[in-house]
Amino acid sequence: MSILRMSDLDLSGKRVLIREDLNVPISEGRITSEQRITAALPTLRMALEKGAAVMVMSHLGRPKEGVFSEVDSLAPVARRVSELLGVDVPLVRDWKAGASVEPGRIVMLENCRMNPGEGADDDTLSQAYADLCDVFVMDAFGTAHRAQASTHGVIRRAKVVCGGPLLMAELDALANALEHPARPLLAIVAGSKVSTKLALLGNLVPRVDQLIVGGGIANTFIAAMGHGVGKSLVEPDLVETAKQIIAQAKARGAEIPLPVDVVVAPEFKADSPATVRAVDAVGEDEMILDIGPQTAARYADIVGKAGTVVWNGPVGVFEFDAFGKGTEALAHAIADSHAFSIAGGGDTLAAVDKYGIADRVSYISTGGGAFLEFLEGKELPAVAALRARAA
């Protein structure tokens, strides 16, 4: 069921309320990463160019509902959006009586998480949001997995609702990767624990042609192969689960290539000596912190032959340069690949930035938890509500 798109609507003279994800890191009043702001700017510009009276709202941090917090105020964000758009962006704290804004102008509403009832998806608050506008635009994919008043309740109550360009680009990219992928479809899933990625692995194994596991997750799979992992992070109670996942993939002709060599160290420290070991030669007092060069070359070859790559998680402790060579090799392989590639998750984006490949990844998701839940096959409440309104 298709979602109505903001780009298809006539917004001239309309009061348009846009939910963005402007939850940026702020230290001592200074924004330290503008990624989410710059991602939202095209939507805001489009609404202004269409002649809308624009109201933008977002959350920031985790303030207590019903209590104003200067620390969690969107004031620094409003100032920066104003500078980047080149127009005045007043911050409106008391908006319930109505936000005064003329067509072609824009205001920002104060942090929506300060509003009583936001987290509980309160009907009264949802209606108050709906009363502000002629059109509600959901453009915050990063919050689409939360059923809250500003992301879900307002969709059920506003006169006209639609998906914004940023949200729709995310949904289009994910559909391209998972529902209509160019084959072979390769997923790279890494993280500290199998237990946190069981739902993700369970949803991907029936879909993919290859599945590379990395980080602490790989250690549990290595243990499932019968190899010792020394002092490495591992989940012994999930070794049987790992064996089942391998068997499930094999049964449908998919492959889960596992490391043939690894990089080990005696301690989890940046200056700890790094040693390459065959996967079956890890010492009892060693911990696996990266894939080895043979494995990195093999994985890079798999990436090079893929038609679609979904990347979630670095394959080693890339924050330490000595244990980042595997992730770096994989990152550059993705960048050099002709495959459609989508990368998401906080650590993944940090790796993308570290190795300077952002402009060579087909789509970079800023969705965080929503990105993971989509990959897990879960229905996102905001997306479901948008589809229901389009019916």
TALINMO-V139745 format. One record per helix or strand of 3 or more residues. SS is the DSSP state (a for helix, b for strand). FROM is the first residue (numbers start at 1). TO is the last residue. If there is no record, write none. Layout:
BEGIN
SS|FROM|TO, SS|FROM|TO
END
This chain:
BEGIN
a|6|8, b|15|19, a|35|49, b|53|57, a|70|72, a|75|85, b|89|92, b|106|109, a|112|114, a|123|131, b|135|138, a|141|143, a|149|157, b|160|163, a|165|178, b|185|191, a|194|196, a|198|205, b|210|215, a|216|224, a|236|251, b|261|265, b|275|278, b|287|291, a|293|305, b|308|312, a|321|323, a|325|336, b|340|343, a|346|354, a|358|360, a|369|375, a|381|390
END
